Amino acid sequence: IDRGVGGATADAVGRRLRSLADGAQVLVVTHSPQVAAQAAHHWRVEKRVTGGETRSIVTPLSAEERVDEIARMLSGDTITDAARGAARALIGA
């Protein structure tokens, strides 16, 4: 739903999804930190391949883990204090 969008457009998509969730359950898979930051709940989904078998691992995140995950989405594998600050700003925390 958010493929090929970023910045202000991704933020608008996230806000719209949040408003839809006020009256219904909405499940979104995204790579966009702007969209993820709008969520009430956050899970990390990882793909693992072991012995030729692929599994999806779904983990619910705590408030601080959510900040770190959005920071990782912003900056890659190395999470900096600046990325954490930006993640907190996106979340509104």
N, CA, C and O of each residue as an XYZ file, in Angstrom:
372
protein
N       0.815     -1.195      0.000
C       0.000      0.000      0.000
C       0.864      1.267      0.000
O       0.423      2.322     -0.454
N       2.089      1.157      0.508
C       2.955      2.334      0.569
C       4.183      2.184     -0.328
O       5.187      2.867     -0.124
N       4.108      1.312     -1.302
C       5.244      1.072     -2.195
C       5.524      2.318     -3.031
O       4.617      2.899     -3.627
N       6.787      2.713     -3.066
C       7.206      3.820     -3.914
C       6.889      5.196     -3.363
O       7.029      6.192     -4.074
N       6.463      5.271     -2.105
C       6.198      6.588     -1.523
C       7.111      6.805     -0.323
O       7.576      5.846      0.292
N       7.357      8.027     -0.005
C       8.182      8.360      1.143
C       7.839      9.743      1.639
O       6.962     10.415      1.095
N       8.535     10.160      2.674
C       8.380     11.511      3.189
C       6.961     11.859      3.582
O       6.286     11.100      4.277
N       6.517     13.027      3.124
C       5.191     13.541      3.484
C       4.076     12.623      2.994
O       3.051     12.479      3.662
N       4.269     12.003      1.836
C       3.237     11.103      1.308
C       3.109      9.863      2.190
O       1.995      9.435      2.489
N       4.227      9.283      2.608
C       4.191      8.120      3.499
C       3.560      8.494      4.833
O       2.816      7.703      5.412
N       3.853      9.687      5.321
C       3.246     10.158      6.562
C       1.728     10.258      6.407
O       0.983      9.854      7.299
N       1.275     10.794      5.282
C      -0.169     10.912      5.023
C      -0.820      9.530      4.934
O      -1.923      9.333      5.445
N      -0.148      8.575      4.293
C      -0.669      7.205      4.208
C      -0.791      6.619      5.617
O      -1.806      6.008      5.951
N       0.233      6.806      6.432
C       0.205      6.298      7.807
C      -0.917      6.905      8.622
O      -1.603      6.200      9.362
N      -1.110      8.217      8.493
C      -2.191      8.879      9.233
C      -3.556      8.374      8.777
O      -4.457      8.196      9.598
N      -3.714      8.144      7.486
C      -4.991      7.639      6.966
C      -5.254      6.220      7.474
O      -6.377      5.900      7.862
N      -4.237      5.381      7.475
C      -4.394      4.024      8.001
C      -4.753      4.054      9.483
O      -5.583      3.270      9.944
N      -4.123      4.962     10.226
C      -4.441      5.093     11.653
C      -5.902      5.481     11.839
O      -6.571      4.949     12.725
N      -6.408      6.402     11.014
C      -7.809      6.811     11.145
C      -8.751      5.664     10.764
O      -9.814      5.521     11.366
N      -8.381      4.852      9.782
C      -9.186      3.681      9.429
C      -9.242      2.683     10.581
O     -10.255      2.012     10.781
N      -8.157      2.589     11.334
C      -8.078      1.641     12.443
C      -8.940      2.057     13.630
O      -9.151      1.258     14.542
N      -9.441      3.284     13.636
C     -10.330      3.706     14.719
C     -11.627      2.910     14.718
O     -12.223      2.703     15.775
N     -12.073      2.463     13.552
C     -13.329      1.736     13.468
C     -13.199      0.308     12.999
O     -14.204     -0.384     12.835
N     -11.976     -0.147     12.779
C     -11.767     -1.498     12.261
C     -10.353     -1.955     12.597
O      -9.494     -1.154     12.966
N     -10.136     -3.239     12.464
C      -8.791     -3.774     12.644
C      -8.054     -3.656     11.323
O      -8.552     -4.092     10.285
N      -6.866     -3.065     11.362
C      -6.060     -2.881     10.159
C      -4.691     -3.509     10.409
O      -4.029     -3.189     11.397
N      -4.274     -4.392      9.524
C      -2.960     -5.028      9.608
C      -2.162     -4.601      8.390
O      -2.582     -4.817      7.253
N      -1.005     -3.991      8.633
C      -0.193     -3.444      7.549
C       1.223     -3.993      7.665
O       1.797     -4.008      8.754
N       1.781     -4.439      6.562
C       3.197     -4.792      6.481
C       3.865     -3.674      5.703
O       3.480     -3.383      4.570
N       4.871     -3.044      6.310
C       5.495     -1.885      5.680
C       6.996     -1.874      5.907
O       7.498     -2.443      6.877
N       7.700     -1.220      5.001
C       9.113     -0.917      5.182
C       9.285      0.574      5.430
O      10.412      1.064      5.502
N       8.192      1.291      5.561
C       8.218      2.739      5.730
C       8.174      3.118      7.209
O       7.207      2.794      7.898
N       9.208      3.799      7.705
C       9.173      4.219      9.104
C       8.045      5.208      9.386
O       7.501      5.225     10.490
N       7.688      6.032      8.397
C       6.600      6.990      8.589
C       5.273      6.274      8.801
O       4.468      6.693      9.633
N       5.042      5.207      8.064
C       3.807      4.432      8.216
C       3.848      3.650      9.530
O       2.874      3.660     10.283
N       4.956      2.978      9.807
C       5.078      2.177     11.028
C       4.905      3.021     12.283
O       4.349      2.547     13.274
N       5.370      4.254     12.253
C       5.293      5.126     13.426
C       3.862      5.463     13.815
O       3.611      5.853     14.956
N       2.929      5.321     12.901
C       1.529      5.650     13.179
C       0.779      4.515     13.878
O      -0.351      4.710     14.325
N       1.382      3.353     13.976
C       0.692      2.172     14.501
C       0.475      2.244     16.007
O       1.263      2.846     16.737
N      -0.608      1.618     16.455
C      -0.864      1.474     17.889
C      -0.060      0.302     18.455
O       0.336      0.321     19.621
N       0.176     -0.712     17.631
C       0.947     -1.897     18.017
C       1.954     -2.168     16.911
O       1.715     -1.857     15.744
N       3.086     -2.755     17.297
C       4.162     -2.954     16.331
C       4.759     -4.343     16.537
O       5.094     -4.726     17.658
N       4.887     -5.085     15.455
C       5.546     -6.389     15.446
C       6.664     -6.347     14.416
O       6.539     -5.702     13.375
N       7.747     -7.032     14.710
C       8.825     -7.187     13.732
C       8.635     -8.553     13.075
O       8.423     -9.554     13.760
N       8.710     -8.588     11.760
C       8.588     -9.836     11.010
C       9.938    -10.105     10.361
O      10.447     -9.283      9.598
N      10.512    -11.263     10.672
C      11.806    -11.650     10.111
C      11.647    -12.951      9.334
O      10.874    -13.830      9.717
N      12.376    -13.056      8.258
C      12.398    -14.302      7.481
C      13.697    -15.027      7.805
O      14.780    -14.449      7.719
N      13.580    -16.298      8.178
C      14.757    -17.118      8.461
C      14.712    -18.377      7.615
O      13.674    -19.027      7.492
N      15.863    -18.710      7.033
C      15.977    -19.928      6.234
C      16.954    -20.850      6.947
O      18.109    -20.492      7.179
N      16.475    -22.047      7.292
C      17.295    -23.040      7.975
C      17.099    -24.379      7.286
O      15.980    -24.886      7.197
N      18.188    -24.943      6.804
C      18.106    -26.252      6.160
C      17.141    -26.286      4.989
O      16.452    -27.283      4.775
N      17.090    -25.203      4.236
C      16.208    -25.137      3.077
C      14.757    -24.829      3.406
O      13.919    -24.765      2.507
N      14.449    -24.639      4.684
C      13.083    -24.332      5.109
C      12.997    -22.861      5.516
O      13.804    -22.379      6.311
N      12.021    -22.163      4.967
C      11.839    -20.742      5.259
C      10.740    -20.573      6.297
O       9.660    -21.152      6.185
N      11.039    -19.767      7.308
C      10.058    -19.470      8.355
C       9.973    -17.967      8.567
O      10.960    -17.243      8.436
N       8.785    -17.523      8.894
C       8.581    -16.132      9.297
C       8.475    -16.099     10.812
O       7.711    -16.856     11.411
N       9.248    -15.218     11.419
C       9.245    -15.054     12.867
C       8.593    -13.709     13.163
O       9.059    -12.673     12.688
N       7.519    -13.724     13.945
C       6.782    -12.506     14.275
C       6.949    -12.247     15.765
O       6.615    -13.094     16.593
N       7.474    -11.060     16.101
C       7.764    -10.713     17.482
C       7.084     -9.404     17.848
O       7.324     -8.390     17.192
N       6.231     -9.395     18.889
C       5.661     -8.123     19.342
C       6.763     -7.278     19.984
O       7.648     -7.812     20.652
N       6.707     -5.977     19.782
C       7.749     -5.086     20.287
C       7.248     -4.245     21.454
O       6.102     -3.794     21.472
N       8.132     -4.046     22.428
C       7.857     -3.124     23.532
C       8.005     -1.696     23.013
O       8.406     -1.488     21.867
N       7.686     -0.725     23.841
C       7.790      0.679     23.425
C       9.219      1.027     23.001
O       9.418      1.679     21.976
N      10.211      0.598     23.780
C      11.599      0.926     23.444
C      12.079      0.132     22.234
O      12.827      0.660     21.411
N      11.663     -1.121     22.111
C      12.013     -1.918     20.929
C      11.401     -1.303     19.671
O      11.997     -1.351     18.595
N      10.222     -0.733     19.815
C       9.569     -0.065     18.684
C      10.400      1.127     18.216
O      10.584      1.330     17.015
N      10.902      1.916     19.170
C      11.774      3.042     18.822
C      12.996      2.528     18.072
O      13.366      3.082     17.036
N      13.626      1.467     18.589
C      14.820      0.919     17.940
C      14.513      0.376     16.544
O      15.315      0.543     15.624
N      13.357     -0.271     16.381
C      13.009     -0.835     15.068
C      12.772      0.274     14.046
O      13.218      0.167     12.904
N      12.082      1.323     14.441
C      11.861      2.438     13.515
C      13.183      3.141     13.231
O      13.420      3.578     12.104
N      14.048      3.256     14.239
C      15.382      3.829     14.026
C      16.171      2.981     13.032
O      16.868      3.521     12.173
N      16.065      1.649     13.146
C      16.747      0.755     12.200
C      16.186      0.936     10.791
O      16.931      0.900      9.812
N      14.885      1.128     10.691
C      14.263      1.359      9.383
C      14.786      2.659      8.766
O      14.901      2.773      7.546
N      15.099      3.630      9.615
C      15.609      4.918      9.140
C      17.086      4.861      8.764
O      17.506      5.488      7.791
N      17.889      4.095      9.547
C      19.338      4.208      9.389
C      20.059      2.929      8.998
O      21.262      2.968      8.737
N      19.374      1.807      8.950
C      20.044      0.549      8.635
C      20.430     -0.198      9.897
O      19.893      0.072     10.971
N      21.357     -1.136      9.773
C      21.704     -2.015     10.889
C      22.374     -1.304     12.056
O      22.253     -1.752     13.197
N      23.079     -0.203     11.795
C      23.725      0.551     12.861
C      22.777      1.643     13.330
O      22.527      2.615     12.617
N      22.251      1.471     14.542
C      21.286      2.427     15.080
C      22.041      3.491     15.866
O      22.726      3.189     16.843
N      21.908      4.725     15.433
C      22.580      5.844     16.089
C      21.607      6.566     17.020
O      20.393      6.373     16.944
N      22.165      7.406     17.902
C      21.321      8.229     18.772
C      20.458      9.176     17.944
O      19.313      9.455     18.300
N      21.016      9.669     16.837
C      20.249     10.563     15.959
C      19.055      9.829     15.354
O      17.965     10.390     15.247
N      19.264      8.569     14.959
C      18.164      7.776     14.397
C      17.102      7.507     15.455
O      15.907      7.548     15.162
N      17.536      7.230     16.688
C      16.570      7.029     17.777
C      15.769      8.305     18.029
O      14.560      8.253     18.254
N      16.443      9.434     17.989
C      15.745     10.709     18.167
C      14.727     10.949     17.069
O      13.614     11.403     17.332
N      15.113     10.643     15.833
C      14.191     10.806     14.708
C      13.012      9.843     14.839
O      11.876     10.207     14.534
N      13.278      8.617     15.290
C      12.203      7.634     15.485
C      11.230      8.121     16.551
O      10.015      8.031     16.376
N      11.763      8.635     17.651
C      10.889      9.160     18.715
C      10.045     10.323     18.204
O       8.873     10.450     18.557
N      10.641     11.163     17.378
C       9.897     12.291     16.808
C       8.774     11.794     15.901
O       7.670     12.338     15.932
N       9.042     10.765     15.093
C       8.001     10.206     14.226
C       6.860      9.606     15.043
O       5.688      9.790     14.717
N       7.214      8.890     16.101
C       6.209      8.244     16.945
C       5.433      9.289     17.749
O       4.257      9.107     18.065
N       6.113     10.376     18.067
C       5.492     11.384     18.918
C       5.723     11.092     20.388
O       4.988     11.568     21.253
N       6.765     10.295     20.663
C       7.066      9.911     22.049
C       7.985     10.919     22.710
O       8.343     10.757     23.877
